Amino acid sequence: MSQTANVPSDAEVARHTRFGKLPERIRLEDTTEGHAATVLDPARDAYNYDEWLVRMCL
């Protein structure tokens, strides 16, 4: 049996240096972001739907 079997190669050392530990844990709250789906338009929301009903149906 060879003594070099237990010695890690340069590639194994490089791989362990790069991938040997897990990244830091990220909280779920830090992964999501909330935004309004549309920009609020005051002119659009000023329309009264009941006004049309009163004018056309009476």
Secondary structure, 3 states (H helix, E strand, C coil): CCHHHHCCCHHHHHHHHHHCCCCCCCCHHHCCCCCCCCCCCHHHHCCCHHHHHHHHHC
